[in-house]
Amino acid sequence: MSTDTPASVHRCGHIAIVGRPNVGKSTLLNRLIGQKLAITSHKPQTTRHSIIGVNSVPGAQFIYVDTPGIHRRGGQAMNRYLNRTAKSVLAGVDAVLFVVEALVWSEEDQIVRDALREAGVPVIAVVNKVDKVQDKGRLLPYLAQLSERLELEAVVPVSARSGEHVERIEPLLAPLLPEGEALYPEDQLTDRSSRFLAAELVREQLTRLYDKEIPYALTVAIEQFEEHERLLRIHALVRVEKESQKAILIGRGGAALKEASRRARKAMEKLFGKKIYLRVWVKVDKSWSADEQALARLGYRDD
């Protein structure tokens, strides 16, 4: 995407993508960098970690930070971790993309707005899911109300799912970033390891395939990641909180887990460009999401 930045000036900066759960933040990140990087589903709180996505173009490098949805659900250790992760990102960025859903304004949107006011960084509002609005005339008063609720650099209506108008975002972002050299190599897309991305792809398929409490009761760790010339050999361990959840994940004769593994393997082959040997098994760990120490042990750390 062209940024209309003069050739003699190079800009580079960090941009937080924030919003309440399930407004399309991860889908927007994937669209902006042109690569499936962050996992997505229709279920709230799919994103659990901040993840960096890098888009390098002539004249600028945009370093996006996708964040968990800021929410007010529950007081468990995982909920507290998600909110801390999302809000802490605001302290170290140059600009923010505040993602909201077209024609929707909730109490959780207000919580995000209040956090942005405290942060005092330049904000562009990205109004997502406009493709679902049949009468586009209804958008005008909604866009006006957004500008009244928070001081904004710009408001951009988009559909992250289809890509509609997403190309308008970076030309508006570029002037908000400081002048400076690129922080990442031109061909680098993220700061996350292949092991992390593999674990996320397994969790994505489990989140999509299962309903009710199952997606929120599991976490995935990569126990083995062996890279060969044309093959990646990956062993993934899924932790759940109850024996009943383990039985549901595995399914009759192991059919359910085999299907989730098949889908995850295909996603990995597309991302890594290699043949994947994937083995997935399930273990019950009743305490994994219950306290801060257990979360930290499994990689849910504030750093």
C-alpha positions in Angstrom: 0.0 0.0 0.0 1.3 3.4 -0.9 1.6 5.9 2.0 2.2 9.0 -0.1 5.3 9.6 2.1 8.1 11.5 0.4 10.9 9.2 -0.7 13.4 11.1 1.4 11.5 10.5 4.6 11.1 7.1 6.2 8.6 6.6 9.0 8.5 3.6 11.5 6.3 3.1 14.5 4.1 0.9 16.6 0.3 0.9 16.2 -2.0 -0.9 18.7 -5.1 -2.5 17.4 -7.6 -2.3 20.3 -11.3 -2.8 20.9 -13.8 -5.0 22.7 -13.9 -8.7 22.0 -15.1 -10.0 18.7 -15.0 -6.8 16.6 -12.5 -8.2 14.1 -9.1 -6.9 15.4 -7.2 -10.1 14.4 -8.9 -10.2 11.0 -7.9 -6.6 10.4 -4.3 -7.4 11.3 -4.2 -10.2 8.9 -5.7 -8.0 6.2 -3.2 -5.2 6.8 -0.1 -7.3 6.5 -1.5 -9.5 3.8 -0.9 -12.8 5.6 -2.8 -15.1 8.0 -0.9 -14.4 11.2 -3.4 -14.0 14.0 -5.9 -16.7 14.7 -9.6 -15.8 14.3 -13.0 -17.2 15.1 -16.5 -15.9 15.8 -16.1 -16.5 19.5 -15.1 -13.7 21.9 -11.6 -13.7 23.5 -10.0 -15.9 20.8 -7.0 -13.7 21.0 -5.1 -14.2 24.2 -1.7 -12.7 23.5 -0.5 -9.5 22.0 1.1 -10.3 18.6 3.1 -8.1 16.3 2.5 -8.0 12.6 4.9 -6.0 10.4 4.0 -4.4 7.1 7.0 -2.8 5.3 6.2 -0.5 2.3 8.3 2.2 0.5 8.7 5.0 2.9 7.3 3.4 6.0 7.2 0.3 8.3 4.0 -0.2 10.2 4.4 -2.4 13.3 1.0 -3.5 14.4 0.3 -4.9 17.8 -2.9 -7.0 17.9 -4.4 -7.3 21.4 -6.9 -9.3 23.3 -10.4 -7.7 23.5 -10.8 -5.4 26.5 -13.8 -6.7 28.4 -15.5 -6.8 31.8 -16.4 -10.5 31.9 -15.5 -12.4 35.0 -12.7 -12.0 37.5 -10.6 -15.1 36.8 -6.9 -15.0 36.4 -7.2 -15.4 32.6 -9.7 -12.4 32.3 -7.3 -10.2 34.4 -4.4 -11.3 32.2 -6.3 -10.5 29.0 -7.2 -7.0 30.1 -3.7 -6.2 31.5 -2.2 -7.3 28.2 -4.5 -5.2 26.1 -4.2 -2.0 28.2 -0.4 -2.2 28.8 0.2 -2.1 25.0 -1.1 1.5 24.9 1.8 2.8 27.0 4.4 2.1 24.2 2.8 2.8 20.9 2.8 5.8 18.5 -0.8 5.5 17.3 -3.9 3.4 17.9 -6.5 1.8 15.6 -9.7 1.7 17.7 -11.9 -1.0 16.1 -15.6 -0.8 16.7 -18.5 -2.6 15.0 -20.7 -0.6 12.7 -23.9 0.8 14.4 -22.9 -0.8 17.7 -21.7 1.0 20.9 -21.6 -1.0 24.1 -20.4 -0.6 27.6 -17.2 -2.4 26.7 -16.6 0.0 23.9 -16.8 2.8 26.5 -14.2 1.0 28.6 -11.9 1.0 25.6 -12.6 4.6 24.9 -11.8 5.6 28.5 -8.5 3.7 28.3 -7.6 5.6 25.1 -8.4 8.9 26.7 -5.9 8.1 29.6 -3.2 6.9 27.1 -3.3 10.2 25.2 -2.0 8.7 21.9 -3.4 9.6 18.4 -6.4 7.4 17.5 -8.0 6.4 14.2 -11.4 4.8 14.6 -11.9 1.8 12.3 -15.6 1.0 11.9 -15.6 -2.6 10.9 -18.3 -4.9 9.4 -19.9 -2.2 7.3 -20.6 -4.9 4.7 -23.4 -6.1 7.1 -25.1 -2.7 7.0 -27.8 -2.7 4.3 -28.8 1.0 4.7 -25.5 2.9 4.5 -27.3 6.1 5.4 -27.5 4.9 8.9 -23.7 5.0 9.2 -23.5 8.8 9.0 -25.0 9.7 12.4 -23.0 6.8 13.9 -19.7 8.1 12.5 -20.6 11.6 13.8 -21.3 10.2 17.3 -17.9 8.5 17.3 -16.1 11.8 16.8 -18.1 13.3 19.7 -17.1 10.4 22.0 -13.4 10.6 21.5 -10.9 12.9 19.8 -10.0 11.2 16.6 -7.4 11.7 13.8 -9.8 10.0 11.3 -12.7 7.6 11.0 -12.5 4.8 8.4 -15.4 2.5 7.7 -14.1 -0.9 6.5 -14.9 -4.6 6.1 -11.8 -6.4 7.4 -13.4 -9.7 6.2 -13.6 -8.7 2.6 -10.9 -6.0 2.6 -13.2 -3.2 1.6 -11.6 0.2 2.2 -8.8 -1.3 4.4 -6.3 0.3 2.0 -7.3 3.7 3.3 -5.9 3.1 6.7 -2.1 3.3 6.2 -2.0 6.6 4.3 -3.8 8.1 7.4 -1.5 6.3 9.8 1.9 7.2 8.2 1.9 10.9 9.2 1.3 9.9 12.8 4.5 7.8 13.0 7.9 9.2 13.9 10.6 9.5 11.3 13.1 6.6 11.6 14.7 3.6 10.1 12.9 0.2 9.9 13.1 -1.9 13.1 12.5 -5.2 11.3 13.9 -6.7 8.1 11.7 -6.0 5.1 10.6 -9.6 4.8 9.9 -10.2 8.5 6.2 -10.4 9.3 6.1 -11.0 13.1 8.2 -11.2 16.3 6.6 -14.5 17.3 8.3 -17.8 16.8 7.1 -20.6 14.5 6.5 -22.7 17.6 4.1 -20.0 19.0 2.3 -19.8 15.6 1.9 -23.5 15.4 0.3 -23.7 18.9 -2.1 -20.9 17.9 -3.2 -22.7 14.8 -4.1 -25.8 16.8 -6.0 -23.7 19.2 -7.8 -21.8 16.4 -9.2 -25.0 15.0 -10.3 -26.3 18.4 -12.0 -22.9 19.1 -13.8 -23.0 15.8 -15.0 -26.7 16.1 -16.2 -26.7 19.7 -19.0 -24.8 21.4 -19.9 -23.5 24.9 -17.1 -23.6 27.5 -14.6 -25.8 25.6 -12.7 -23.0 23.7 -12.2 -21.1 27.0 -11.1 -24.2 29.0 -8.2 -25.2 26.8 -4.7 -24.0 26.0 -2.1 -25.5 23.6 1.7 -26.0 24.1 4.1 -27.3 21.5 6.2 -30.1 23.1 8.3 -30.9 20.1 9.1 -28.8 17.0 11.6 -30.4 14.7 12.5 -28.8 11.4 13.8 -30.8 8.5 14.4 -29.8 4.9 10.9 -30.6 3.6 9.1 -31.5 6.8 8.1 -30.1 10.2 7.5 -32.6 12.9 5.2 -31.0 15.6 3.8 -32.5 18.8 1.1 -30.4 20.4 -0.3 -30.9 23.9 -3.8 -29.6 24.7 -4.6 -28.9 28.3 -8.2 -28.8 29.6 -9.7 -28.4 33.0 -12.0 -31.4 33.2 -12.1 -35.1 32.2 -15.5 -34.4 30.5 -13.8 -31.7 28.3 -11.1 -34.2 27.4 -13.7 -36.7 26.3 -15.5 -34.1 24.1 -12.3 -33.0 22.5 -11.2 -36.5 21.6 -14.7 -37.6 20.5 -15.9 -41.1 19.7 -13.0 -43.2 18.5 -10.8 -40.1 18.4 -12.7 -38.7 15.4 -13.2 -35.1 16.7 -9.5 -34.6 17.6 -8.4 -36.1 14.3 -10.6 -33.6 12.4 -9.2 -30.7 14.4 -5.7 -31.9 13.8 -6.3 -32.3 10.1 -7.5 -28.7 9.8 -4.6 -27.4 11.9 -2.1 -29.4 9.8 -3.4 -27.9 6.5 -3.2 -24.4 8.0 0.4 -25.0 9.1 1.4 -26.3 5.7 0.0 -23.1 4.1 1.8 -20.8 6.7 5.2 -22.6 6.8 5.3 -23.9 3.2 6.3 -27.4 4.2 4.8 -30.8 4.8 3.7 -31.2 8.4 3.6 -34.2 10.6 1.4 -33.2 13.5 0.6 -35.2 16.6 -1.9 -33.8 19.1 -2.9 -35.2 22.5 -5.0 -34.0 25.4 -4.2 -33.8 29.1 -6.3 -32.7 32.1 -4.7 -29.9 34.2 -7.4 -28.6 36.5 -5.4 -25.5 37.6 -4.0 -24.2 34.3 -6.3 -21.1 34.1 -7.0 -20.7 37.8 -4.1 -18.6 39.0 -1.4 -16.2 37.8 1.5 -18.6 38.5 -0.1 -21.4 36.4 -0.8 -19.0 33.5 2.8 -17.7 33.6 4.1 -21.3 33.5 2.2 -21.8 30.3 3.4 -18.6 28.6 0.8 -16.1 29.7 3.2 -13.5 30.9 2.9 -9.8 31.1 6.2 -9.2 29.4 
